[in-house]
């Protein structure tokens, strides 16, 4: 048998006879259409002669490179026999990553994934690690809380000094009236607890200078806490001023100050809670499209109570106090409709040996005394003027700034003085009081308002005089209307022996405020004690 040699020749093929370099330059004839494909040069193994080129998908991709977008990503993690990974395999676009198994686990070649070495060991490690983390977290939380607490204490002490707390403590301790009234310096923690950390649902009022919160103290007292908006030096001065003034006041028609707080950046004042809004709301705010009815007796009582409070501030307190911002919005009403004068941030004390102070003009337009506005000289007659505007509001139920017949804005006080000269009483006053009250009584109050609104201070009455005349008007009835040609009879004669007084005097521009000694004596007897 003759031995024979057999030669096996491998057949190689190409898609074209060009080289890859020339094929890529000739875009129209280039056959590797797929995005993720590569060109491969084909040569004869024996002669190394160039045959042509063919295409293949790039590494990490598989498919047909001769079709558009036919080379797709290869998921190497699904081919563990070809792509070996003794750990956690994670596929990525065009490749894959292999990470070692986590601590406490080994690669299971049968299942092809990491498995815990021992369940008990894993649980033990997990519990110990979790417990250690919790322990460290608790220690960190305790240390952080203590650190924050120390920072807060230092910050509160700094605020207390900045807000002149030491000075205020000395003033309150040295002032017997303030000590008797129970004026207290509260801690910030107490007020935060009382207001649920100043929750927005506790807000009962907002103004240009701050916000008022409703709070409940630990002794169950309901209070109103005033928090100023800005902590400026001037406002801190006003705050100290308001505390020092209110700590000296004890009157049923002046809002009571329970104390203050100096440990926050913005000083806080703690008042008694007055729950029924302001006199401004009652007079001017509509409910269900109309104003609430307000009787003549109530209006007269409001005027008398406000006058009594201002008279007390001017003459009965230990030092004369000028409110400087008397207006309906600063008159609060209790549930029983008792008036209480509030907001003493602009108030000033006048020494006994002085008749006035020269200050920067401060107040509310519509209530501002014209002479004080032009000269800057403040005295008790400035409060009298502002009270006169309140009297006009009670009589007319119109706002302090109105729109006149020509569509121009005008002070109510100027309009009232003009209307009293040029128009009948019925066209100026609120129709409701004309239906309820005697015309003479309404005229008495209107003339009193005219006197309070005199442009010359010397012609205005004092608040003590105003209070007495309002009490006279409140404490007795006005004589009935007198027909033309009849002579007015004293009320005591008309009512018989049971009458309670005579005609309330009309005191104004056309009548005298001078009484005989007998009239003064009788009038003083009629004043409620």
C-alpha positions as CSV (number, residue, x, y, z in Angstrom):
1,X,0.0,0.0,0.0
2,X,1.5,3.3,-1.1
3,X,1.4,6.1,1.4
4,X,-0.3,9.2,0.1
5,X,-0.2,12.7,1.4
6,X,-3.4,14.6,1.7
7,X,-3.4,18.4,1.7
8,X,-6.3,20.4,3.3
9,X,-6.7,23.9,2.0
10,X,-8.8,26.4,3.9
11,X,-11.0,28.5,1.8
12,X,-11.1,32.1,2.8
13,X,-13.8,34.6,1.5
14,X,-14.2,38.3,1.4
15,X,-17.1,40.6,0.7
16,X,-15.0,42.7,-1.7
17,X,-11.5,42.7,-3.0
18,X,-10.6,46.2,-1.6
19,X,-8.7,46.8,1.6
20,X,-10.5,48.2,4.6
21,X,-8.7,51.5,4.2
22,X,-10.0,52.0,0.7
23,X,-13.4,50.6,1.4
24,X,-14.0,53.0,4.3
25,X,-13.1,55.9,2.0
26,X,-15.6,54.8,-0.6
27,X,-18.8,55.2,1.4
28,X,-21.1,54.2,-1.4
29,X,-19.6,50.7,-1.7
30,X,-18.7,50.1,2.0
31,X,-20.6,47.0,3.2
32,X,-20.2,47.2,7.0
33,X,-23.6,48.8,7.5
34,X,-24.2,48.1,11.2
35,X,-23.3,50.8,13.7
36,X,-21.3,48.6,16.0
37,X,-19.3,46.7,13.3
38,X,-15.6,46.6,12.3
39,X,-13.8,46.0,9.0
40,X,-11.4,43.1,8.8
41,X,-8.7,42.6,6.0
42,X,-8.6,39.1,4.5
43,X,-5.2,37.6,3.3
44,X,-4.1,34.2,1.9
45,X,-2.4,32.3,4.7
46,X,0.1,30.7,2.3
47,X,1.1,33.5,0.1
48,X,0.0,36.3,2.4
49,X,-1.6,37.9,-0.7
50,X,-4.4,40.3,0.0
51,X,-7.8,38.9,-0.9
52,X,-10.2,41.6,0.2
53,X,-12.2,42.5,3.4
54,X,-15.1,41.4,5.3
55,X,-17.2,42.7,8.3
56,X,-17.8,41.5,11.9
57,X,-19.6,42.9,14.9
58,X,-17.5,44.8,17.4
59,X,-16.4,43.3,20.6
60,X,-19.3,43.0,23.0
61,X,-21.9,42.9,20.2
62,X,-23.3,40.2,18.1
63,X,-25.5,39.9,15.0
64,X,-25.2,40.6,11.3
65,X,-22.8,43.5,10.5
66,X,-24.1,43.8,6.9
67,X,-27.5,45.1,8.0
68,X,-28.3,48.4,9.5
69,X,-28.2,48.4,13.3
70,X,-28.1,44.6,13.3
71,X,-25.2,44.3,15.8
72,X,-26.8,44.3,19.2
73,X,-25.3,44.2,22.7
74,X,-24.2,40.8,24.0
75,X,-25.3,40.0,27.5
76,X,-22.2,38.3,28.7
77,X,-23.8,37.5,32.1
78,X,-26.1,35.0,30.3
79,X,-23.1,33.2,28.8
80,X,-21.1,32.1,31.9
81,X,-19.3,29.3,30.0
82,X,-17.9,31.8,27.6
83,X,-17.5,34.8,29.9
84,X,-16.3,33.5,33.3
85,X,-17.2,35.6,36.4
86,X,-16.7,34.2,39.9
87,X,-18.7,36.9,41.6
88,X,-21.4,39.3,40.7
89,X,-21.8,39.8,37.0
90,X,-23.4,43.1,35.8
91,X,-24.0,43.7,32.1
92,X,-23.2,47.0,30.5
93,X,-23.5,48.3,26.9
94,X,-20.8,46.6,24.9
95,X,-19.2,45.1,27.9
96,X,-19.8,43.7,31.5
97,X,-18.3,44.0,34.9
98,X,-17.5,41.3,37.4
99,X,-17.2,42.1,41.1
100,X,-16.1,39.8,43.9
101,X,-18.6,38.3,46.3
102,X,-19.3,40.4,49.4
103,X,-17.7,39.5,52.7
104,X,-19.4,36.5,54.3
105,X,-20.4,34.9,50.9
106,X,-18.7,32.6,48.4
107,X,-19.3,32.1,44.7
108,X,-21.5,29.0,44.0
109,X,-20.4,27.7,40.6
110,X,-23.4,25.4,40.3
111,X,-25.9,28.2,40.9
112,X,-23.7,30.8,39.3
113,X,-24.1,33.4,42.1
114,X,-22.8,34.4,45.5
115,X,-24.3,32.6,48.5
116,X,-23.8,33.2,52.2
117,X,-21.2,30.9,53.8
118,X,-23.4,30.2,56.8
119,X,-26.8,31.7,57.6
120,X,-26.1,31.9,61.3
121,X,-22.9,33.7,60.7
122,X,-24.6,36.2,58.3
123,X,-27.3,36.9,60.9
124,X,-24.8,37.4,63.6
125,X,-22.7,39.8,61.5
126,X,-25.8,41.7,60.5
127,X,-27.1,42.1,64.0
128,X,-23.8,43.1,65.4
129,X,-23.2,45.6,62.6
130,X,-26.7,47.0,63.0
131,X,-26.5,47.2,66.8
132,X,-23.1,49.0,66.5
133,X,-24.4,51.4,64.0
134,X,-27.5,52.2,66.2
135,X,-25.3,52.6,69.2
136,X,-23.0,55.0,67.4
137,X,-26.0,56.9,66.0
138,X,-27.5,57.3,69.5
139,X,-24.2,58.6,70.9
140,X,-23.9,61.0,68.0
141,X,-27.5,62.2,68.5
142,X,-27.0,62.7,72.3
143,X,-23.8,64.7,71.7
144,X,-25.3,66.7,69.0
145,X,-28.4,67.6,71.1
146,X,-26.1,68.6,74.0
147,X,-24.0,70.7,71.7
148,X,-27.1,72.4,70.2
149,X,-28.5,73.0,73.7
150,X,-25.3,74.7,74.8
151,X,-25.2,76.8,71.6
152,X,-28.9,77.8,72.2
153,X,-28.1,78.7,75.8
154,X,-25.2,80.9,74.8
155,X,-27.3,82.5,72.1
156,X,-30.2,83.2,74.4
157,X,-27.9,84.8,76.9
158,X,-26.4,87.0,74.1
159,X,-29.9,88.0,73.0
160,X,-30.9,88.7,76.7
161,X,-27.9,91.1,77.0
162,X,-28.5,92.7,73.6
163,X,-32.2,93.3,74.5
164,X,-31.2,95.1,77.7
165,X,-32.6,92.3,79.9
166,X,-30.5,93.2,82.9
167,X,-31.7,96.8,82.8
168,X,-35.3,95.7,82.5
169,X,-34.9,93.3,85.4
170,X,-33.7,96.1,87.5
171,X,-36.5,98.4,86.4
172,X,-39.2,95.8,87.2
173,X,-37.6,94.9,90.6
174,X,-37.2,98.5,91.6
175,X,-40.8,99.5,90.5
176,X,-43.2,98.4,93.2
177,X,-46.3,98.8,90.9
178,X,-44.7,96.5,88.4
179,X,-43.9,93.9,91.1
180,X,-47.4,94.1,92.5
181,X,-48.9,93.7,89.0
182,X,-47.0,90.4,88.7
183,X,-45.0,91.5,85.6
184,X,-42.7,88.6,84.7
185,X,-39.8,87.9,82.4
186,X,-40.6,84.6,80.6
187,X,-38.1,82.2,79.2
188,X,-38.2,81.5,75.5
189,X,-38.9,77.8,76.2
190,X,-42.1,78.7,78.1
191,X,-43.5,80.7,75.2
192,X,-42.5,78.1,72.6
193,X,-44.5,75.6,74.6
194,X,-47.4,78.0,75.0
195,X,-47.7,78.6,71.2
196,X,-46.7,75.1,70.0
197,X,-43.3,76.5,68.8
198,X,-45.1,79.6,67.3
199,X,-47.2,77.5,65.0
200,X,-48.9,79.4,62.2
201,X,-52.3,78.2,63.3
202,X,-51.9,80.2,66.5
203,X,-51.6,83.5,64.7
204,X,-54.5,85.8,65.6
205,X,-53.2,89.0,64.1
206,X,-50.6,90.5,61.8
207,X,-49.5,94.1,61.4
208,X,-46.7,96.2,59.9
209,X,-44.6,95.8,63.0
210,X,-45.2,92.1,63.9
211,X,-47.4,89.1,64.5
212,X,-49.6,88.2,67.5
213,X,-49.9,84.6,68.6
214,X,-52.5,83.0,70.9
215,X,-50.8,81.0,73.7
216,X,-51.7,78.9,76.8
217,X,-49.3,79.2,79.7
218,X,-48.6,76.3,82.1
219,X,-51.0,77.8,84.6
220,X,-53.8,77.6,81.9
221,X,-53.9,81.4,81.4
222,X,-54.7,82.3,77.8
223,X,-52.4,85.1,76.6
224,X,-51.6,87.1,73.4
225,X,-47.9,87.0,72.5
226,X,-46.6,89.9,70.4
227,X,-43.6,89.1,68.2
228,X,-42.0,92.0,66.3
229,X,-40.9,91.5,62.7
230,X,-37.5,93.2,62.9
231,X,-34.9,93.3,65.7
232,X,-33.7,96.8,65.1
233,X,-32.2,99.0,67.8
234,X,-35.1,101.5,67.5
235,X,-37.7,98.8,67.9
236,X,-35.8,97.4,70.9
237,X,-36.0,100.8,72.4
238,X,-39.8,100.9,71.7
239,X,-40.1,97.4,73.3
240,X,-38.3,98.5,76.5
241,X,-40.5,101.6,76.5
242,X,-43.7,99.6,76.1
243,X,-42.8,97.2,78.9
244,X,-41.8,100.0,81.3
245,X,-45.0,101.9,80.6
246,X,-47.4,99.0,80.8
247,X,-45.8,97.6,84.0
248,X,-47.0,100.8,85.7
249,X,-50.6,100.7,84.4
250,X,-53.5,99.0,86.2
251,X,-56.8,99.9,84.7
252,X,-59.8,97.8,83.6
253,X,-59.9,99.6,80.2
254,X,-56.2,99.2,79.5
255,X,-54.9,95.8,78.2
256,X,-52.9,94.1,80.9
257,X,-49.2,93.2,80.5
258,X,-48.3,89.8,82.0
259,X,-44.6,90.0,81.1
260,X,-42.0,89.7,78.3
261,X,-39.3,87.5,76.9
262,X,-35.8,88.7,76.1
263,X,-34.1,85.4,75.1
264,X,-35.0,85.6,71.4
265,X,-33.5,87.8,68.7
266,X,-36.9,89.5,68.5
267,X,-38.2,90.6,71.9
268,X,-41.7,89.3,72.8
269,X,-44.5,90.8,74.9
270,X,-47.1,88.7,76.7
271,X,-50.5,90.4,77.1
272,X,-53.9,89.3,78.4
273,X,-55.9,87.7,75.6
274,X,-58.7,89.9,74.4
275,X,-60.9,87.7,72.2
276,X,-63.4,89.8,70.4
277,X,-61.4,91.8,67.8
278,X,-61.1,95.6,67.6
279,X,-63.4,98.5,67.7
280,X,-62.4,99.2,64.1
281,X,-63.6,95.7,63.1
282,X,-67.0,96.3,64.8
283,X,-67.5,99.7,63.2
284,X,-66.3,99.1,59.7
285,X,-65.9,95.4,58.8
286,X,-68.9,93.9,57.0
287,X,-70.3,90.5,57.8
288,X,-72.4,88.7,55.2
289,X,-72.5,91.9,53.2
290,X,-73.7,94.3,55.9
291,X,-72.4,96.0,59.1
292,X,-73.4,94.6,62.5
293,X,-76.0,96.7,64.3
294,X,-74.5,98.9,67.0
295,X,-76.8,100.7,69.5
296,X,-76.4,104.2,70.7
297,X,-75.9,103.0,74.3
298,X,-73.0,100.8,73.2
299,X,-71.3,103.6,71.3
300,X,-71.7,105.9,74.2
301,X,-70.2,103.3,76.6
302,X,-67.3,102.6,74.3
303,X,-66.5,106.4,74.1
304,X,-66.7,106.6,77.9
305,X,-64.5,103.6,78.5
306,X,-61.8,104.8,76.1
307,X,-61.9,108.3,77.5
308,X,-61.6,106.9,81.0
309,X,-58.5,104.9,80.0
310,X,-56.8,107.9,78.4
311,X,-57.7,110.2,81.3
312,X,-56.1,107.6,83.6
313,X,-52.9,107.6,81.5
314,X,-52.8,111.4,81.4
315,X,-53.5,112.2,85.0
316,X,-54.0,109.3,87.3
317,X,-51.0,107.1,86.7
318,X,-47.8,107.7,88.6
319,X,-46.3,109.6,85.6
320,X,-48.2,111.2,82.7
321,X,-48.3,108.8,79.8
322,X,-49.1,110.0,76.2
323,X,-50.3,107.1,74.0
324,X,-49.5,108.9,70.7
325,X,-51.3,106.4,68.5
326,X,-54.9,106.5,69.7
327,X,-57.1,104.8,67.0
328,X,-60.0,102.3,66.7
329,X,-57.6,99.6,65.7
330,X,-55.8,99.9,69.0
331,X,-59.0,99.5,71.0
332,X,-59.6,95.8,71.7
333,X,-63.0,94.4,72.7
334,X,-63.7,91.6,75.2
335,X,-66.5,89.0,74.9
336,X,-68.7,91.4,77.0
337,X,-67.8,94.3,74.7
338,X,-65.6,96.1,77.2
339,X,-63.1,98.4,75.5
340,X,-59.4,98.0,76.3
341,X,-56.8,100.4,75.0
342,X,-53.7,98.6,73.6
343,X,-50.4,99.0,71.8
344,X,-48.1,101.3,73.7
345,X,-45.1,100.9,71.5
346,X,-45.2,104.6,70.5
347,X,-46.1,106.0,73.9
348,X,-44.0,108.5,75.8
349,X,-43.7,109.5,79.5
350,X,-43.8,113.3,80.3
351,X,-42.0,114.5,83.5
352,X,-44.1,116.5,85.9
353,X,-42.2,119.7,85.3
354,X,-42.7,119.6,81.5
355,X,-45.7,120.7,79.4
356,X,-44.7,118.9,76.2
357,X,-42.0,116.8,74.4
358,X,-40.4,117.5,71.1
359,X,-40.2,114.1,69.2
360,X,-40.2,112.7,65.8
361,X,-43.8,112.7,64.5
362,X,-45.4,109.3,64.9
363,X,-49.0,108.2,64.5
364,X,-51.6,107.2,62.0
365,X,-52.9,109.5,59.2
366,X,-56.5,110.4,59.9
367,X,-55.9,110.4,63.6
368,X,-52.8,112.6,63.7
369,X,-53.0,115.9,65.5
370,X,-52.2,118.7,62.9
371,X,-50.4,120.9,65.4
372,X,-48.2,118.0,66.5
373,X,-47.6,117.1,62.8
374,X,-46.4,120.6,62.0
375,X,-44.4,121.5,65.2
376,X,-43.3,118.1,66.5
377,X,-44.4,119.2,70.0
378,X,-46.3,116.4,71.7
379,X,-48.6,116.9,74.7
380,X,-51.8,115.3,76.1
381,X,-54.0,117.4,73.7
382,X,-52.6,115.3,70.8
383,X,-54.3,112.2,72.3
384,X,-57.5,114.3,72.7
385,X,-57.5,115.1,69.0
386,X,-57.1,111.4,68.1
387,X,-59.9,110.5,70.5
388,X,-62.1,113.1,68.8
389,X,-61.7,111.2,65.5
390,X,-62.9,108.0,67.4
391,X,-66.0,110.0,68.5
392,X,-66.7,111.0,64.9
393,X,-66.3,107.3,63.8
394,X,-68.8,106.3,66.5
395,X,-71.3,109.0,65.4
396,X,-71.0,108.6,61.6
397,X,-69.7,105.0,61.3
398,X,-67.3,106.1,58.6
399,X,-63.6,105.4,58.3
400,X,-60.9,108.0,59.3
401,X,-60.0,108.5,55.6
402,X,-63.0,108.9,53.4
403,X,-63.9,109.8,49.8
404,X,-65.8,113.0,49.5
405,X,-68.4,114.0,46.9
406,X,-65.8,115.0,44.4
407,X,-64.1,111.6,44.6
408,X,-61.1,112.9,46.5
409,X,-59.6,111.3,49.7
410,X,-60.2,113.5,52.8
411,X,-59.7,113.2,56.5
412,X,-63.0,112.3,58.2
413,X,-62.2,115.0,60.9
414,X,-62.1,117.8,58.3
415,X,-65.2,116.6,56.6
416,X,-67.1,116.4,59.9
417,X,-66.1,119.9,61.0
418,X,-67.4,121.2,57.6
419,X,-70.6,119.1,57.7
420,X,-71.4,120.3,61.2
421,X,-71.4,123.9,59.9
422,X,-72.9,123.4,56.4
423,X,-75.3,120.4,56.7
424,X,-78.2,119.2,58.8
425,X,-77.4,116.7,61.6
426,X,-79.4,114.0,59.8
427,X,-77.2,114.0,56.8
428,X,-74.0,113.6,58.8
429,X,-74.8,111.0,61.5
430,X,-75.3,107.3,61.2
431,X,-79.1,106.8,60.7
432,X,-79.3,104.1,63.3
433,X,-78.4,106.3,66.2
434,X,-80.8,109.0,65.1
435,X,-83.6,106.4,65.3
436,X,-82.6,105.3,68.8
437,X,-81.2,108.4,70.5
438,X,-82.5,111.9,71.3
439,X,-81.3,114.5,68.9
440,X,-80.0,116.5,71.9
441,X,-77.9,113.7,73.1
442,X,-76.4,113.1,69.7
443,X,-75.7,116.8,69.4
444,X,-74.0,116.9,72.8
445,X,-71.6,114.1,71.6
446,X,-71.1,115.8,68.2
447,X,-70.2,119.2,69.9
448,X,-67.8,117.4,72.2
449,X,-66.1,115.8,69.1
450,X,-65.9,119.3,67.6
451,X,-64.1,120.6,70.6
452,X,-61.6,117.7,70.6
453,X,-60.9,118.4,66.9
454,X,-60.1,122.1,67.4
455,X,-57.0,123.0,65.4
456,X,-55.7,125.0,68.3
457,X,-54.7,122.8,71.2
458,X,-55.6,125.4,73.9
459,X,-59.3,125.2,72.9
460,X,-59.5,121.4,73.3
461,X,-60.7,120.0,76.5
462,X,-58.6,117.7,78.7
463,X,-59.3,113.9,78.7
464,X,-60.6,114.3,82.3
465,X,-63.1,116.9,81.2
466,X,-64.1,114.7,78.2
467,X,-64.6,111.6,80.5
468,X,-66.8,113.6,82.9
469,X,-69.0,114.9,80.2
470,X,-69.4,111.5,78.6
471,X,-70.3,110.1,82.0
472,X,-72.9,112.8,82.5
473,X,-74.3,111.9,79.1
474,X,-74.3,108.2,79.9
475,X,-75.6,108.5,83.5
476,X,-78.8,110.4,82.7
477,X,-81.3,110.8,79.9
478,X,-81.5,113.9,77.7
479,X,-84.6,116.0,77.9
480,X,-87.3,115.4,75.2
481,X,-87.5,117.4,72.1
482,X,-89.0,120.9,72.6
483,X,-91.4,122.1,69.9
484,X,-90.9,125.6,68.5
485,X,-92.3,128.2,70.9
486,X,-92.2,125.9,74.0
487,X,-89.9,126.3,76.9
488,X,-87.7,123.4,77.8
489,X,-88.4,121.9,81.3
490,X,-85.8,120.3,83.4
491,X,-86.0,116.5,83.2
492,X,-86.5,116.3,87.0
493,X,-89.7,118.4,86.7
494,X,-91.0,116.5,83.7
495,X,-90.4,113.1,85.3
496,X,-91.7,114.1,88.7
497,X,-89.9,113.3,91.9
498,X,-88.4,110.2,90.5
499,X,-86.4,112.0,87.8
500,X,-82.7,111.4,87.7
501,X,-81.4,114.7,86.4
502,X,-81.8,117.7,84.1
503,X,-80.9,118.4,80.5
504,X,-77.4,117.3,79.5
505,X,-75.5,120.5,78.7
506,X,-74.6,121.3,75.1
507,X,-71.0,122.3,75.2
508,X,-69.4,123.4,72.0
509,X,-68.6,126.4,69.8
510,X,-71.9,128.0,70.4
511,X,-72.2,127.4,74.1
512,X,-70.2,127.9,77.2
513,X,-68.5,125.4,79.3
514,X,-68.7,127.6,82.4
515,X,-71.2,126.4,85.2
516,X,-72.3,127.9,88.4
517,X,-71.0,126.3,91.6
518,X,-74.5,124.8,92.1
519,X,-74.5,123.2,88.6
520,X,-70.9,121.9,89.1
521,X,-71.9,120.3,92.4
522,X,-75.1,118.7,91.0
523,X,-73.2,117.5,88.0
524,X,-70.5,115.9,90.1
525,X,-73.1,114.0,92.1
526,X,-74.4,112.5,88.9
527,X,-71.1,111.1,87.8
528,X,-71.0,107.3,88.3
529,X,-68.5,106.3,91.0
